[in-house]
């Protein structure tokens, strides 16, 4: 379940997609996407190990956006 929360958070934070589209992808409502993202942010602030893992994922995602 944690991977789904992390995925929802990353999509909402970095994809630029609308909440409705993200919700469709994960089978939840717009408000559920917003709430899950908010709660995951709180968890990141409390769990430094999880925060480090997510930061590594974000870095890899940013590197994949670089045009060659």
C-alpha positions in Angstrom: 0.0 0.0 0.0 2.9 2.3 0.7 4.0 2.2 -3.0 0.5 3.3 -4.0 0.7 6.3 -1.7 4.2 7.2 -2.8 3.1 6.8 -6.5 0.0 9.0 -5.9 2.2 11.6 -4.2 4.8 11.7 -6.9 2.2 11.9 -9.7 0.4 14.7 -7.9 3.5 16.6 -7.1 5.6 16.2 -10.3 3.4 15.1 -13.2 1.3 18.2 -13.8 -1.7 16.0 -14.3 -5.1 17.0 -13.0 -6.3 15.3 -9.8 -9.1 13.6 -11.7 -6.7 11.9 -14.1 -4.4 10.8 -11.3 -7.5 9.5 -9.5 -8.6 7.5 -12.5 -5.1 5.9 -12.8 -5.2 4.8 -9.1 -9.0 4.1 -8.9 -9.7 6.9 -6.4 -11.5 10.2 -6.3 -9.8 13.6 -6.8 -10.2 14.4 -3.1 -8.6 11.0 -2.2 -5.6 11.9 -4.3 -5.3 15.3 -2.5 -5.7 13.7 0.9 -3.3 10.9 0.2 -0.7 13.3 -1.0 -1.1 15.5 2.0 -0.8 12.6 4.4 2.2 11.2 2.6 3.9 14.6 2.9 3.4 14.5 6.6 4.8 11.0 6.8 7.9 12.1 4.8 8.5 14.9 7.3 8.5 12.3 10.1 10.3 9.4 8.4 13.8 10.4 7.3 14.6 7.0 5.7 11.4 7.1 3.6 12.2 10.7 2.7 15.7 9.7 1.5 14.2 7.0 -0.7 11.7 9.3 -2.2 14.4 11.9 -2.9 16.4 9.3 -4.8 13.4 8.5 -6.9 12.7 12.2 -7.6 16.4 12.6 -8.6 16.2 9.7 -11.0 13.0 11.0 -12.5 14.5 14.5 -13.0 17.5 12.9 -14.7 15.2 11.1 -17.1 13.7 14.4 -18.1 17.0 15.8 -19.4 16.9 16.1 -23.2 19.8 14.7 -25.1 
